[in-house]
Amino acid sequence: LMRYNRTVSINRRHTQLLRLIRKGTFSAPVLATKLGVSGPTIYRDIDFLKQLGHCVQSEKHADGWAYHLL
């Protein structure tokens, strides 16, 4: 049951992460704050989403890097 709950929680976070990236361009620290996780977790999640085939790209902005979907 505990493993199932963790899997569901991660799955929800991935869905929320994709939704945020679709809505705008956010940096990893902003995404981490919005989702209540650490920066390294965001980087791992984005790598995982890329492995699933999502076209998540980072883009340089005046105030730093941000993610968006192609």
N, CA, C and O atoms as a Tripos MOL2 file, in Angstrom:
@<TRIPOS>MOLECULE
protein
  280   279    70     0     0
PROTEIN
NO_CHARGES

@<TRIPOS>ATOM
      1 N           0.8260   -1.1990    0.0000 N.3       1 LEU1
      2 CA          0.0000    0.0000    0.0000 C.3       1 LEU1
      3 C           0.8690    1.2610    0.0000 C.2       1 LEU1
      4 O           0.5770    2.2260   -0.7060 O.2       1 LEU1
      5 N           1.9470    1.2390    0.8060 N.am      2 MET2
      6 CA          2.8210    2.4030    0.8700 C.3       2 MET2
      7 C           3.5080    2.6680   -0.4750 C.2       2 MET2
      8 O           3.6230    3.8140   -0.9100 O.2       2 MET2
      9 N           3.9560    1.6010   -1.1180 N.am      3 ARG3
     10 CA          4.6080    1.7410   -2.4190 C.3       3 ARG3
     11 C           3.6220    2.2770   -3.4550 C.2       3 ARG3
     12 O           3.9730    3.1300   -4.2710 O.2       3 ARG3
     13 N           2.3980    1.7780   -3.4190 N.am      4 TYR4
     14 CA          1.3540    2.2390   -4.3260 C.3       4 TYR4
     15 C           1.0940    3.7340   -4.1270 C.2       4 TYR4
     16 O           1.0190    4.4850   -5.1000 O.2       4 TYR4
     17 N           0.9580    4.1640   -2.8750 N.am      5 ASN5
     18 CA          0.7060    5.5800   -2.5860 C.3       5 ASN5
     19 C           1.8380    6.4580   -3.0880 C.2       5 ASN5
     20 O           1.5980    7.5440   -3.6160 O.2       5 ASN5
     21 N           3.0710    5.9920   -2.9260 N.am      6 ARG6
     22 CA          4.2350    6.7600   -3.4080 C.3       6 ARG6
     23 C           4.2010    6.8750   -4.9340 C.2       6 ARG6
     24 O           4.4690    7.9420   -5.4860 O.2       6 ARG6
     25 N           3.8750    5.7840   -5.6030 N.am      7 THR7
     26 CA          3.7910    5.7860   -7.0610 C.3       7 THR7
     27 C           2.7050    6.7430   -7.5440 C.2       7 THR7
     28 O           2.9130    7.4900   -8.5000 O.2       7 THR7
     29 N           1.5620    6.7200   -6.8940 N.am      8 VAL8
     30 CA          0.4560    7.6180   -7.2590 C.3       8 VAL8
     31 C           0.8750    9.0680   -7.0390 C.2       8 VAL8
     32 O           0.5810    9.9340   -7.8630 O.2       8 VAL8
     33 N           1.5570    9.3310   -5.9350 N.am      9 SER9
     34 CA          2.0170   10.6860   -5.6130 C.3       9 SER9
     35 C           2.9990   11.1990   -6.6720 C.2       9 SER9
     36 O           2.9020   12.3470   -7.1060 O.2       9 SER9
     37 N           3.9300   10.3610   -7.0790 N.am     10 ILE10
     38 CA          4.9110   10.7500   -8.1060 C.3      10 ILE10
     39 C           4.2040   10.9750   -9.4360 C.2      10 ILE10
     40 O           4.5140   11.9210  -10.1600 O.2      10 ILE10
     41 N           3.2580   10.1060   -9.7520 N.am     11 ASN11
     42 CA          2.5050   10.2410  -11.0000 C.3      11 ASN11
     43 C           1.7430   11.5590  -11.0310 C.2      11 ASN11
     44 O           1.7240   12.2420  -12.0550 O.2      11 ASN11
     45 N           1.1160   11.9210   -9.9120 N.am     12 ARG12
     46 CA          0.4020   13.2100   -9.8260 C.3      12 ARG12
     47 C           1.3550   14.3750  -10.0150 C.2      12 ARG12
     48 O           1.0400   15.3420  -10.7080 O.2      12 ARG12
     49 N           2.5390   14.2750   -9.3850 N.am     13 ARG13
     50 CA          3.5250   15.3580   -9.5040 C.3      13 ARG13
     51 C           3.9630   15.5160  -10.9550 C.2      13 ARG13
     52 O           4.1010   16.6410  -11.4360 O.2      13 ARG13
     53 N           4.1820   14.4190  -11.6530 N.am     14 HIS14
     54 CA          4.5680   14.4920  -13.0680 C.3      14 HIS14
     55 C           3.4710   15.1570  -13.8910 C.2      14 HIS14
     56 O           3.7570   15.9620  -14.7770 O.2      14 HIS14
     57 N           2.2190   14.8210  -13.6000 N.am     15 THR15
     58 CA          1.0910   15.4340  -14.3080 C.3      15 THR15
     59 C           1.0420   16.9350  -14.0310 C.2      15 THR15
     60 O           0.8520   17.7360  -14.9470 O.2      15 THR15
     61 N           1.2120   17.3100  -12.7670 N.am     16 GLN16
     62 CA          1.2100   18.7340  -12.3950 C.3      16 GLN16
     63 C           2.3920   19.4590  -13.0420 C.2      16 GLN16
     64 O           2.2510   20.5940  -13.4990 O.2      16 GLN16
     65 N           3.5370   18.8170  -13.0790 N.am     17 LEU17
     66 CA          4.7230   19.4160  -13.6870 C.3      17 LEU17
     67 C           4.4840   19.6870  -15.1640 C.2      17 LEU17
     68 O           4.7870   20.7760  -15.6510 O.2      17 LEU17
     69 N           3.9480   18.7160  -15.8760 N.am     18 LEU18
     70 CA          3.6440   18.9210  -17.2960 C.3      18 LEU18
     71 C           2.6240   20.0440  -17.4850 C.2      18 LEU18
     72 O           2.7510   20.8500  -18.4070 O.2      18 LEU18
     73 N           1.6260   20.0970  -16.6240 N.am     19 ARG19
     74 CA          0.6070   21.1470  -16.7220 C.3      19 ARG19
     75 C           1.2390   22.5280  -16.5380 C.2      19 ARG19
     76 O           0.9200   23.4610  -17.2750 O.2      19 ARG19
     77 N           2.1270   22.6590  -15.5610 N.am     20 LEU20
     78 CA          2.8010   23.9420  -15.3290 C.3      20 LEU20
     79 C           3.6790   24.3330  -16.5140 C.2      20 LEU20
     80 O           3.6790   25.4890  -16.9390 O.2      20 LEU20
     81 N           4.4190   23.3770  -17.0380 N.am     21 ILE21
     82 CA          5.3150   23.6710  -18.1620 C.3      21 ILE21
     83 C           4.5030   24.0590  -19.4010 C.2      21 ILE21
     84 O           4.9380   24.8980  -20.1900 O.2      21 ILE21
     85 N           3.3340   23.4530  -19.5720 N.am     22 ARG22
     86 CA          2.4650   23.8150  -20.7100 C.3      22 ARG22
     87 C           1.9310   25.2370  -20.5740 C.2      22 ARG22
     88 O           1.7770   25.9460  -21.5680 O.2      22 ARG22
     89 N           1.6490   25.6520  -19.3330 N.am     23 LYS23
     90 CA          1.0570   26.9770  -19.0960 C.3      23 LYS23
     91 C           2.0470   28.1130  -19.2920 C.2      23 LYS23
     92 O           1.6430   29.2260  -19.6300 O.2      23 LYS23
     93 N           3.3220   27.8590  -19.0900 N.am     24 GLY24
     94 CA          4.2960   28.9340  -19.1950 C.3      24 GLY24
     95 C           5.7080   28.4080  -19.0730 C.2      24 GLY24
     96 O           5.9310   27.1990  -19.0110 O.2      24 GLY24
     97 N           6.6480   29.3150  -19.0390 N.am     25 THR25
     98 CA          8.0390   28.9190  -18.8840 C.3      25 THR25
     99 C           8.4790   29.2450  -17.4640 C.2      25 THR25
    100 O           8.5100   30.4070  -17.0580 O.2      25 THR25
    101 N           8.8130   28.2130  -16.7290 N.am     26 PHE26
    102 CA          9.2200   28.3490  -15.3360 C.3      26 PHE26
    103 C          10.6000   27.7460  -15.1400 C.2      26 PHE26
    104 O          10.9580   26.7680  -15.7970 O.2      26 PHE26
    105 N          11.3620   28.3230  -14.2480 N.am     27 SER27
    106 CA         12.6690   27.7740  -13.8980 C.3      27 SER27
    107 C          12.4780   26.5860  -12.9570 C.2      27 SER27
    108 O          11.4050   26.4060  -12.3810 O.2      27 SER27
    109 N          13.5220   25.7850  -12.8080 N.am     28 ALA28
    110 CA         13.4690   24.6450  -11.8960 C.3      28 ALA28
    111 C          13.1650   25.0900  -10.4560 C.2      28 ALA28
    112 O          12.3400   24.4590   -9.7950 O.2      28 ALA28
    113 N          13.8120   26.1670   -9.9460 N.am     29 PRO29
    114 CA         13.4750   26.5890   -8.5790 C.3      29 PRO29
    115 C          12.0070   27.0010   -8.4160 C.2      29 PRO29
    116 O          11.3960   26.7160   -7.3860 O.2      29 PRO29
    117 N          11.4480   27.6590   -9.4120 N.am     30 VAL30
    118 CA         10.0340   28.0600   -9.3410 C.3      30 VAL30
    119 C           9.1450   26.8190   -9.3800 C.2      30 VAL30
    120 O           8.1960   26.7130   -8.6040 O.2      30 VAL30
    121 N           9.4480   25.8840  -10.2770 N.am     31 LEU31
    122 CA          8.6730   24.6460  -10.3520 C.3      31 LEU31
    123 C           8.7590   23.8790   -9.0350 C.2      31 LEU31
    124 O           7.7590   23.3480   -8.5530 O.2      31 LEU31
    125 N           9.9530   23.8250   -8.4570 N.am     32 ALA32
    126 CA         10.1440   23.1240   -7.1850 C.3      32 ALA32
    127 C           9.2820   23.7490   -6.0940 C.2      32 ALA32
    128 O           8.6460   23.0360   -5.3180 O.2      32 ALA32
    129 N           9.2600   25.0710   -6.0320 N.am     33 THR33
    130 CA          8.4510   25.7640   -5.0340 C.3      33 THR33
    131 C           6.9670   25.4890   -5.2530 C.2      33 THR33
    132 O           6.2390   25.1980   -4.3050 O.2      33 THR33
    133 N           6.5260   25.5800   -6.4930 N.am     34 LYS34
    134 CA          5.1080   25.3610   -6.7980 C.3      34 LYS34
    135 C           4.6670   23.9390   -6.4580 C.2      34 LYS34
    136 O           3.5240   23.7210   -6.0550 O.2      34 LYS34
    137 N           5.5760   22.9670   -6.6220 N.am     35 LEU35
    138 CA          5.2210   21.5680   -6.3800 C.3      35 LEU35
    139 C           5.6370   21.0710   -4.9990 C.2      35 LEU35
    140 O           5.3130   19.9470   -4.6180 O.2      35 LEU35
    141 N           6.3530   21.9060   -4.2530 N.am     36 GLY36
    142 CA          6.7520   21.5230   -2.9080 C.3      36 GLY36
    143 C           7.8150   20.4490   -2.8400 C.2      36 GLY36
    144 O           7.8160   19.6200   -1.9290 O.2      36 GLY36
    145 N           8.7280   20.4640   -3.8150 N.am     37 VAL37
    146 CA          9.8260   19.4940   -3.8520 C.3      37 VAL37
    147 C          11.1470   20.2330   -4.0270 C.2      37 VAL37
    148 O          11.1660   21.4580   -4.1430 O.2      37 VAL37
    149 N          12.2360   19.4990   -4.0450 N.am     38 SER38
    150 CA         13.5560   20.1100   -4.2080 C.3      38 SER38
    151 C          13.8860   20.3210   -5.6840 C.2      38 SER38
    152 O          13.2540   19.7380   -6.5640 O.2      38 SER38
    153 N          14.8770   21.1580   -5.9360 N.am     39 GLY39
    154 CA         15.3670   21.3730   -7.2980 C.3      39 GLY39
    155 C          15.8420   20.0910   -7.9470 C.2      39 GLY39
    156 O          15.4760   19.8190   -9.0910 O.2      39 GLY39
    157 N          16.6600   19.2750   -7.2450 N.am     40 PRO40
    158 CA         17.0950   18.0130   -7.8460 C.3      40 PRO40
    159 C          15.9380   17.0860   -8.2320 C.2      40 PRO40
    160 O          16.0290   16.3500   -9.2140 O.2      40 PRO40
    161 N          14.8590   17.1240   -7.4580 N.am     41 THR41
    162 CA         13.6840   16.3100   -7.8100 C.3      41 THR41
    163 C          13.0960   16.7800   -9.1320 C.2      41 THR41
    164 O          12.7000   15.9610   -9.9610 O.2      41 THR41
    165 N          13.0360   18.0860   -9.3340 N.am     42 ILE42
    166 CA         12.5260   18.6240  -10.6090 C.3      42 ILE42
    167 C          13.4030   18.1600  -11.7680 C.2      42 ILE42
    168 O          12.8940   17.7350  -12.8050 O.2      42 ILE42
    169 N          14.7230   18.2420  -11.5900 N.am     43 TYR43
    170 CA         15.6310   17.8030  -12.6660 C.3      43 TYR43
    171 C          15.4260   16.3250  -12.9800 C.2      43 TYR43
    172 O          15.4010   15.9400  -14.1490 O.2      43 TYR43
    173 N          15.2780   15.4890  -11.9450 N.am     44 ARG44
    174 CA         15.0400   14.0550  -12.1670 C.3      44 ARG44
    175 C          13.7010   13.8400  -12.8600 C.2      44 ARG44
    176 O          13.5960   13.0330  -13.7840 O.2      44 ARG44
    177 N          12.6820   14.5600  -12.4130 N.am     45 ASP45
    178 CA         11.3580   14.4210  -13.0280 C.3      45 ASP45
    179 C          11.3890   14.8270  -14.4980 C.2      45 ASP45
    180 O          10.7870   14.1570  -15.3360 O.2      45 ASP45
    181 N          12.0750   15.9060  -14.8150 N.am     46 ILE46
    182 CA         12.1500   16.3510  -16.2070 C.3      46 ILE46
    183 C          12.9010   15.3290  -17.0550 C.2      46 ILE46
    184 O          12.4980   15.0430  -18.1830 O.2      46 ILE46
    185 N          13.9890   14.7760  -16.5190 N.am     47 ASP47
    186 CA         14.7010   13.7120  -17.2430 C.3      47 ASP47
    187 C          13.7820   12.5220  -17.4940 C.2      47 ASP47
    188 O          13.7840   11.9520  -18.5850 O.2      47 ASP47
    189 N          12.9970   12.1470  -16.4850 N.am     48 PHE48
    190 CA         12.0670   11.0290  -16.6250 C.3      48 PHE48
    191 C          11.0130   11.3300  -17.6900 C.2      48 PHE48
    192 O          10.7100   10.4760  -18.5220 O.2      48 PHE48
    193 N          10.4570   12.5390  -17.6660 N.am     49 LEU49
    194 CA          9.4500   12.9230  -18.6550 C.3      49 LEU49
    195 C          10.0360   12.9060  -20.0710 C.2      49 LEU49
    196 O           9.3580   12.5210  -21.0240 O.2      49 LEU49
    197 N          11.2760   13.3180  -20.2010 N.am     50 LYS50
    198 CA         11.9450   13.2580  -21.5090 C.3      50 LYS50
    199 C          12.0820   11.8160  -21.9710 C.2      50 LYS50
    200 O          11.8820   11.5270  -23.1500 O.2      50 LYS50
    201 N          12.4220   10.8980  -21.0550 N.am     51 GLN51
    202 CA         12.5440    9.4830  -21.4010 C.3      51 GLN51
    203 C          11.2090    8.9010  -21.8550 C.2      51 GLN51
    204 O          11.1730    7.9690  -22.6580 O.2      51 GLN51
    205 N          10.1150    9.4540  -21.3380 N.am     52 LEU52
    206 CA          8.7880    9.0200  -21.7550 C.3      52 LEU52
    207 C           8.3850    9.5970  -23.1100 C.2      52 LEU52
    208 O           7.3590    9.2110  -23.6690 O.2      52 LEU52
    209 N           9.1940   10.5260  -23.6420 N.am     53 GLY53
    210 CA          8.9130   11.0840  -24.9550 C.3      53 GLY53
    211 C           8.3720   12.5020  -24.9620 C.2      53 GLY53
    212 O           8.0770   13.0400  -26.0290 O.2      53 GLY53
    213 N           8.2350   13.1210  -23.7930 N.am     54 HIS54
    214 CA          7.7740   14.5100  -23.7480 C.3      54 HIS54
    215 C           8.9180   15.4270  -24.1850 C.2      54 HIS54
    216 O          10.0580   15.2500  -23.7550 O.2      54 HIS54
    217 N           8.6160   16.3880  -25.0250 N.am     55 CYS55
    218 CA          9.6360   17.2980  -25.5600 C.3      55 CYS55
    219 C           9.7810   18.5140  -24.6460 C.2      55 CYS55
    220 O           9.3360   19.6130  -24.9770 O.2      55 CYS55
    221 N          10.4070   18.2990  -23.5010 N.am     56 VAL56
    222 CA         10.6680   19.3710  -22.5500 C.3      56 VAL56
    223 C          12.0390   19.9520  -22.8890 C.2      56 VAL56
    224 O          13.0310   19.2270  -22.9580 O.2      56 VAL56
    225 N          12.0830   21.2520  -23.0970 N.am     57 GLN57
    226 CA         13.3230   21.9240  -23.4530 C.3      57 GLN57
    227 C          13.6140   23.0430  -22.4600 C.2      57 GLN57
    228 O          12.7020   23.6570  -21.9060 O.2      57 GLN57
    229 N          14.8900   23.2910  -22.2500 N.am     58 SER58
    230 CA         15.2680   24.4450  -21.4340 C.3      58 SER58
    231 C          15.6280   25.5860  -22.3720 C.2      58 SER58
    232 O          16.1400   25.3710  -23.4700 O.2      58 SER58
    233 N          15.3550   26.7790  -21.9280 N.am     59 GLU59
    234 CA         15.5590   27.9580  -22.7670 C.3      59 GLU59
    235 C          16.1430   29.0810  -21.9090 C.2      59 GLU59
    236 O          15.6870   29.3180  -20.7900 O.2      59 GLU59
    237 N          17.1520   29.7670  -22.4400 N.am     60 LYS60
    238 CA         17.7990   30.8630  -21.7140 C.3      60 LYS60
    239 C          16.9370   32.1150  -21.8000 C.2      60 LYS60
    240 O          16.5310   32.5370  -22.8830 O.2      60 LYS60
    241 N          16.6660   32.6980  -20.6360 N.am     61 HIS61
    242 CA         15.9290   33.9570  -20.5430 C.3      61 HIS61
    243 C          16.8290   34.9820  -19.8660 C.2      61 HIS61
    244 O          17.8890   34.6300  -19.3480 O.2      61 HIS61
    245 N          16.4220   36.2310  -19.8650 N.am     62 ALA62
    246 CA         17.2090   37.3010  -19.2480 C.3      62 ALA62
    247 C          17.4850   37.0250  -17.7700 C.2      62 ALA62
    248 O          18.5480   37.3670  -17.2540 O.2      62 ALA62
    249 N          16.5110   36.3990  -17.0930 N.am     63 ASP63
    250 CA         16.6650   36.1540  -15.6560 C.3      63 ASP63
    251 C          17.0780   34.7220  -15.3280 C.2      63 ASP63
    252 O          17.0270   34.3230  -14.1650 O.2      63 ASP63
    253 N          17.4870   33.9390  -16.3280 N.am     64 GLY64
    254 CA         17.9490   32.5710  -16.0950 C.3      64 GLY64
    255 C          17.3210   31.5890  -17.0630 C.2      64 GLY64
    256 O          16.7740   31.9760  -18.0960 O.2      64 GLY64
    257 N          17.4070   30.3160  -16.7180 N.am     65 TRP65
    258 CA         16.8840   29.2450  -17.5660 C.3      65 TRP65
    259 C          15.4520   28.9160  -17.1820 C.2      65 TRP65
    260 O          15.0680   29.0460  -16.0190 O.2      65 TRP65
    261 N          14.6610   28.4870  -18.1640 N.am     66 ALA66
    262 CA         13.2870   28.0800  -17.9150 C.3      66 ALA66
    263 C          12.9340   26.9140  -18.8400 C.2      66 ALA66
    264 O          13.5620   26.7150  -19.8790 O.2      66 ALA66
    265 N          11.9370   26.1640  -18.4470 N.am     67 TYR67
    266 CA         11.4970   24.9940  -19.2300 C.3      67 TYR67
    267 C          10.2300   25.3170  -20.0040 C.2      67 TYR67
    268 O           9.4000   26.1190  -19.5750 O.2      67 TYR67
    269 N          10.1040   24.6740  -21.1490 N.am     68 HIS68
    270 CA          8.8840   24.7650  -21.9360 C.3      68 HIS68
    271 C           8.7290   23.4810  -22.7360 C.2      68 HIS68
    272 O           9.6850   22.7200  -22.8850 O.2      68 HIS68
    273 N           7.5170   23.2350  -23.2540 N.am     69 LEU69
    274 CA          7.2610   22.0640  -24.0910 C.3      69 LEU69
    275 C           7.2650   22.4760  -25.5430 C.2      69 LEU69
    276 O           6.7600   23.5400  -25.9010 O.2      69 LEU69
    277 N           7.8330   21.6360  -26.3690 N.am     70 LEU70
    278 CA          7.8120   21.8800  -27.8170 C.3      70 LEU70
    279 C           6.5240   21.3630  -28.4000 C.2      70 LEU70
    280 O           6.3060   21.4700  -29.6070 O.2      70 LEU70
@<TRIPOS>BOND
     1     1     2 1
     2     2     3 1
     3     3     4 2
     4     3     5 am
     5     5     6 1
     6     6     7 1
     7     7     8 2
     8     7     9 am
     9     9    10 1
    10    10    11 1
    11    11    12 2
    12    11    13 am
    13    13    14 1
    14    14    15 1
    15    15    16 2
    16    15    17 am
    17    17    18 1
    18    18    19 1
    19    19    20 2
    20    19    21 am
    21    21    22 1
    22    22    23 1
    23    23    24 2
    24    23    25 am
    25    25    26 1
    26    26    27 1
    27    27    28 2
    28    27    29 am
    29    29    30 1
    30    30    31 1
    31    31    32 2
    32    31    33 am
    33    33    34 1
    34    34    35 1
    35    35    36 2
    36    35    37 am
    37    37    38 1
    38    38    39 1
    39    39    40 2
    40    39    41 am
    41    41    42 1
    42    42    43 1
    43    43    44 2
    44    43    45 am
    45    45    46 1
    46    46    47 1
    47    47    48 2
    48    47    49 am
    49    49    50 1
    50    50    51 1
    51    51    52 2
    52    51    53 am
    53    53    54 1
    54    54    55 1
    55    55    56 2
    56    55    57 am
    57    57    58 1
    58    58    59 1
    59    59    60 2
    60    59    61 am
    61    61    62 1
    62    62    63 1
    63    63    64 2
    64    63    65 am
    65    65    66 1
    66    66    67 1
    67    67    68 2
    68    67    69 am
    69    69    70 1
    70    70    71 1
    71    71    72 2
    72    71    73 am
    73    73    74 1
    74    74    75 1
    75    75    76 2
    76    75    77 am
    77    77    78 1
    78    78    79 1
    79    79    80 2
    80    79    81 am
    81    81    82 1
    82    82    83 1
    83    83    84 2
    84    83    85 am
    85    85    86 1
    86    86    87 1
    87    87    88 2
    88    87    89 am
    89    89    90 1
    90    90    91 1
    91    91    92 2
    92    91    93 am
    93    93    94 1
    94    94    95 1
    95    95    96 2
    96    95    97 am
    97    97    98 1
    98    98    99 1
    99    99   100 2
   100    99   101 am
   101   101   102 1
   102   102   103 1
   103   103   104 2
   104   103   105 am
   105   105   106 1
   106   106   107 1
   107   107   108 2
   108   107   109 am
   109   109   110 1
   110   110   111 1
   111   111   112 2
   112   111   113 am
   113   113   114 1
   114   114   115 1
   115   115   116 2
   116   115   117 am
   117   117   118 1
   118   118   119 1
   119   119   120 2
   120   119   121 am
   121   121   122 1
   122   122   123 1
   123   123   124 2
   124   123   125 am
   125   125   126 1
   126   126   127 1
   127   127   128 2
   128   127   129 am
   129   129   130 1
   130   130   131 1
   131   131   132 2
   132   131   133 am
   133   133   134 1
   134   134   135 1
   135   135   136 2
   136   135   137 am
   137   137   138 1
   138   138   139 1
   139   139   140 2
   140   139   141 am
   141   141   142 1
   142   142   143 1
   143   143   144 2
   144   143   145 am
   145   145   146 1
   146   146   147 1
   147   147   148 2
   148   147   149 am
   149   149   150 1
   150   150   151 1
   151   151   152 2
   152   151   153 am
   153   153   154 1
   154   154   155 1
   155   155   156 2
   156   155   157 am
   157   157   158 1
   158   158   159 1
   159   159   160 2
   160   159   161 am
   161   161   162 1
   162   162   163 1
   163   163   164 2
   164   163   165 am
   165   165   166 1
   166   166   167 1
   167   167   168 2
   168   167   169 am
   169   169   170 1
   170   170   171 1
   171   171   172 2
   172   171   173 am
   173   173   174 1
   174   174   175 1
   175   175   176 2
   176   175   177 am
   177   177   178 1
   178   178   179 1
   179   179   180 2
   180   179   181 am
   181   181   182 1
   182   182   183 1
   183   183   184 2
   184   183   185 am
   185   185   186 1
   186   186   187 1
   187   187   188 2
   188   187   189 am
   189   189   190 1
   190   190   191 1
   191   191   192 2
   192   191   193 am
   193   193   194 1
   194   194   195 1
   195   195   196 2
   196   195   197 am
   197   197   198 1
   198   198   199 1
   199   199   200 2
   200   199   201 am
   201   201   202 1
   202   202   203 1
   203   203   204 2
   204   203   205 am
   205   205   206 1
   206   206   207 1
   207   207   208 2
   208   207   209 am
   209   209   210 1
   210   210   211 1
   211   211   212 2
   212   211   213 am
   213   213   214 1
   214   214   215 1
   215   215   216 2
   216   215   217 am
   217   217   218 1
   218   218   219 1
   219   219   220 2
   220   219   221 am
   221   221   222 1
   222   222   223 1
   223   223   224 2
   224   223   225 am
   225   225   226 1
   226   226   227 1
   227   227   228 2
   228   227   229 am
   229   229   230 1
   230   230   231 1
   231   231   232 2
   232   231   233 am
   233   233   234 1
   234   234   235 1
   235   235   236 2
   236   235   237 am
   237   237   238 1
   238   238   239 1
   239   239   240 2
   240   239   241 am
   241   241   242 1
   242   242   243 1
   243   243   244 2
   244   243   245 am
   245   245   246 1
   246   246   247 1
   247   247   248 2
   248   247   249 am
   249   249   250 1
   250   250   251 1
   251   251   252 2
   252   251   253 am
   253   253   254 1
   254   254   255 1
   255   255   256 2
   256   255   257 am
   257   257   258 1
   258   258   259 1
   259   259   260 2
   260   259   261 am
   261   261   262 1
   262   262   263 1
   263   263   264 2
   264   263   265 am
   265   265   266 1
   266   266   267 1
   267   267   268 2
   268   267   269 am
   269   269   270 1
   270   270   271 1
   271   271   272 2
   272   271   273 am
   273   273   274 1
   274   274   275 1
   275   275   276 2
   276   275   277 am
   277   277   278 1
   278   278   279 1
   279   279   280 2
@<TRIPOS>SUBSTRUCTURE
     1 LEU1         2 RESIDUE 1 A LEU
     2 MET2         6 RESIDUE 1 A MET
     3 ARG3        10 RESIDUE 1 A ARG
     4 TYR4        14 RESIDUE 1 A TYR
     5 ASN5        18 RESIDUE 1 A ASN
     6 ARG6        22 RESIDUE 1 A ARG
     7 THR7        26 RESIDUE 1 A THR
     8 VAL8        30 RESIDUE 1 A VAL
     9 SER9        34 RESIDUE 1 A SER
    10 ILE10       38 RESIDUE 1 A ILE
    11 ASN11       42 RESIDUE 1 A ASN
    12 ARG12       46 RESIDUE 1 A ARG
    13 ARG13       50 RESIDUE 1 A ARG
    14 HIS14       54 RESIDUE 1 A HIS
    15 THR15       58 RESIDUE 1 A THR
    16 GLN16       62 RESIDUE 1 A GLN
    17 LEU17       66 RESIDUE 1 A LEU
    18 LEU18       70 RESIDUE 1 A LEU
    19 ARG19       74 RESIDUE 1 A ARG
    20 LEU20       78 RESIDUE 1 A LEU
    21 ILE21       82 RESIDUE 1 A ILE
    22 ARG22       86 RESIDUE 1 A ARG
    23 LYS23       90 RESIDUE 1 A LYS
    24 GLY24       94 RESIDUE 1 A GLY
    25 THR25       98 RESIDUE 1 A THR
    26 PHE26      102 RESIDUE 1 A PHE
    27 SER27      106 RESIDUE 1 A SER
    28 ALA28      110 RESIDUE 1 A ALA
    29 PRO29      114 RESIDUE 1 A PRO
    30 VAL30      118 RESIDUE 1 A VAL
    31 LEU31      122 RESIDUE 1 A LEU
    32 ALA32      126 RESIDUE 1 A ALA
    33 THR33      130 RESIDUE 1 A THR
    34 LYS34      134 RESIDUE 1 A LYS
    35 LEU35      138 RESIDUE 1 A LEU
    36 GLY36      142 RESIDUE 1 A GLY
    37 VAL37      146 RESIDUE 1 A VAL
    38 SER38      150 RESIDUE 1 A SER
    39 GLY39      154 RESIDUE 1 A GLY
    40 PRO40      158 RESIDUE 1 A PRO
    41 THR41      162 RESIDUE 1 A THR
    42 ILE42      166 RESIDUE 1 A ILE
    43 TYR43      170 RESIDUE 1 A TYR
    44 ARG44      174 RESIDUE 1 A ARG
    45 ASP45      178 RESIDUE 1 A ASP
    46 ILE46      182 RESIDUE 1 A ILE
    47 ASP47      186 RESIDUE 1 A ASP
    48 PHE48      190 RESIDUE 1 A PHE
    49 LEU49      194 RESIDUE 1 A LEU
    50 LYS50      198 RESIDUE 1 A LYS
    51 GLN51      202 RESIDUE 1 A GLN
    52 LEU52      206 RESIDUE 1 A LEU
    53 GLY53      210 RESIDUE 1 A GLY
    54 HIS54      214 RESIDUE 1 A HIS
    55 CYS55      218 RESIDUE 1 A CYS
    56 VAL56      222 RESIDUE 1 A VAL
    57 GLN57      226 RESIDUE 1 A GLN
    58 SER58      230 RESIDUE 1 A SER
    59 GLU59      234 RESIDUE 1 A GLU
    60 LYS60      238 RESIDUE 1 A LYS
    61 HIS61      242 RESIDUE 1 A HIS
    62 ALA62      246 RESIDUE 1 A ALA
    63 ASP63      250 RESIDUE 1 A ASP
    64 GLY64      254 RESIDUE 1 A GLY
    65 TRP65      258 RESIDUE 1 A TRP
    66 ALA66      262 RESIDUE 1 A ALA
    67 TYR67      266 RESIDUE 1 A TYR
    68 HIS68      270 RESIDUE 1 A HIS
    69 LEU69      274 RESIDUE 1 A LEU
    70 LEU70      278 RESIDUE 1 A LEU
